Each structure stands twice: as structure tokens, then as C-alpha cells.
């Protein structure tokens, strides 16, 4: 009997929404791999990553497996669920199978993949992992509104808007471009801050870039009091 | 005679080096467009963007035009040269032709394209511009060394290492991940700082990611006194 070789785990970024923003490498791997995992937030919930690549998959010859990665209050139960997922993936790898794990955007920028790898390498230290970078929603948002992220010797900061005010204020004062993620739940507070520091006219709002629901708002004052999409961000560029 | 429609300028990110990291959209446009501009630093110098996509271009049916975008000491002469380039592009657009302008990485992240658009829209305000985002060298470097750029509520800063020490120090103290670009000329000074703030073992060095000359260095102390490639960066992640 031959000694079995452990398979490779491919962390594949599928870009922010537009299926044409997949890389050629992601596209090739999606067609070659016989087993592809897609993350979902709860059983039966839609997988955004899967929706993006739906047209490129062929369920008649590929196994497409949804794994639940819930963000729970109960940290212990969440960790347990993640270990179960990692174990399932590890079993396939140990059996010598190459598998893909899809993530929206880029696998190393705010994605579940980082945790999958952490838990998995605990279980199965020998596993080979290849990360296929993808276009992030930050880049696609900047492209949609045509705002430079950084130029020459400029500095770019990317951070969640849920930070305390002083953190945001320092970033706005010291970086040429600041991208604030997760602005939906704190939009009024963020707009107050932008008014205060004189940057309100330098901000552009983008949500669900590349999806049919995409929204680009240049007059961000109009967002006050609105219920916004979870996938919302602001690009604030101090230079105009 | 029909009224001529002004053409569209496509700013196309071709990714950091590996030709397979082009997006499907960039790939399609590269094959459809009959005129593609590529930037070079001086006449006769290689175009990195062109090298990446060489296999996808067909000079027998496409016009591939190199434009010199020099970084000169003489700011006036540089601006004049850029205006001449913009005028050449504008003439084609006004004649109704769609054209592509290639950039390594992403068109809105440290790229010549931003300046092209600025000068061009001065000359030709009606021009339609479409930006096709691309994988940046920052993302490809993180993928190559498998270091997360940001997770959950973390913050990411991207900045040139040529900043004064206090600027770097503040960024290192307030961001979970800091990517320092252009480290080649200041590597010893940066290593001193990293030793000082206790982050030297948290830094990874990547140069020319995706090119045959790619170099990944985990023991960054070994870089002291070395002559490094211009396209060098450090990823410093305070959490391990």
C-alpha cells in the first residue's frame, strides 16, 4: 500500500461580488477541485461566496459543502462548532484529497478562513495551505466611486467604525485615506465626528459593491437616521 | 455624419506579478481592447505591468503603446510630460476609441493611473472612466507568507517606511497589522525601531511577490546591511 499524501487546502478569495472579479487562478481551482467548502452564518442561510461563483460550479461533478460558522455569544459552543468543521476538512485532507474553502473578498482580510486554518493546523499540523488572494470590497468600493486609496507617500488605514471616537479621530488625523468598515450600526455617530473634524465632504459611502443592491452615496449627510446594509463602508480621503 | 461618442478609459489592475492573479474582467478587457497603454519609468525601460500580461496580448491585432511616466526632480518638466501623455490618450478617446491603461496591482493603490485620470479629466472632462480593481502586492505578500492582514475588529495600516520614526511608532502601537512599503532604503533604521518596540519577531519580509525573484524572509534580522529589491515590504502583525 502506498503511503497516502496529505491533500492541500486552498483558501480561495472570490472577490467582493461581481463574478468577473474572480482571479484566473480562483476560477481554475474552482473548476479543478472536486470538493469545495462554503461558509454560511447559520444553517440554511445564503452563502455570499457561493452566490458569487454559482455559475462556475458544477454540482453534478463537484461536492459543494456548506459549513456553518456562527458568531455566537456562547464562545465555548462556537469554538466547538469550528473544531467540528475543521475536523471534517482535516479528514478529507488526510485521505489525500485537495479541497477548496471559499471566502468573499480576500482570504486574509476579515475572513473566516484565518480561523479555519488556525484550528485546522492544530488538528493536522502537516497540512499544506495555499492562499489565493482576491480583490477586496475596499478596492472594489474605491473603484466604483473612483477615489484613490493611496498615492505616492500616502498612508491608508482600514478599520471598523465601531471603534471609540478617539481611535477614529486619530486615524483620520494621521492617515491620508481612512476606510471605515461596519458603519451601518454607528452611522450617526460617525457622521457627527466627520462634521466635527471637517471631513464630512470628503467621505463617500458604498454598500454591497458589485451586487444588484449596490449603493453609492456622495452626499453622506443624507444617510443620517437611515437603516443601512450590513456591508457598508465609508472612504474618507482628506486630500481631494 | 453621426455625432462621435467619446470612448471609455479602462484603468486595469493586472495584479502583483503572477499572471494567474489577473481578474477575469481584466483578462477579458485585455483581449477586447484594440489599444492598450502601459507605463514605463523611462524610454526603453521594462514595463512590469506589460510583462505580467505579455501572454494575453496579441500585438498582431492590438496596439500596445508604452508611455513614459518619469519621476523627475524637475517637477515642471515631469508635469509637462504627463500632460503630453494625457493628451495622446485623450485624442484616442475623443475619436471614439475605448482604451486600456495597465497598472501593476490595483489602479487606486500607489499607481500612476490616479495621475493619468487627474490630468486627463482636466483636458477632457466628459471622458468615461472605469476602474477594474486588481489584487495588490500587499495581499499577495500576505498570502505568500500566510499572515492575516486583519481579523474581526482589527485595524490595518499601509504606509511607506520612509516616514519619520514617530509616525511609524504610532502606527505600530495603534494598528494590529502594519504593512511597511518601500523598506529597501531604510531597512536598518526600521529594524532598529522594531527591536526597540519589541516587534522584530512579528515582522515578515516579502519582495517581488509572484515574480521569479520572489523572496520571503521570516528572520528579518538577517536583512541588516543587505541591498534589497526596490519592491520590498514588511508585514508586522502585533498578534501572533
Interface residues (C-beta under 8 A of the other chain):
Chain A: X15 X18 X19 X20 X21 X22 X23 X24 X25 X27 X28 X106 X107 X108 X109 X110 X114 X115 X117 X129 X131 X132 X133 X134 X135 X136 X139 X140 X142 X143 X144 X146 X147 X148 X149 X150 X151 X152 X153 X154 X155 X156 X157 X158 X159 X160 X162 X163 X167 X170 X171 X174 X175
Chain B: X15 X18 X19 X20 X21 X22 X23 X24 X25 X27 X28 X106 X107 X108 X109 X110 X114 X115 X117 X129 X131 X132 X133 X134 X135 X136 X139 X140 X142 X143 X144 X146 X147 X148 X149 X150 X151 X152 X153 X154 X155 X156 X157 X158 X159 X160 X162 X163 X167 X170 X171 X174 X175
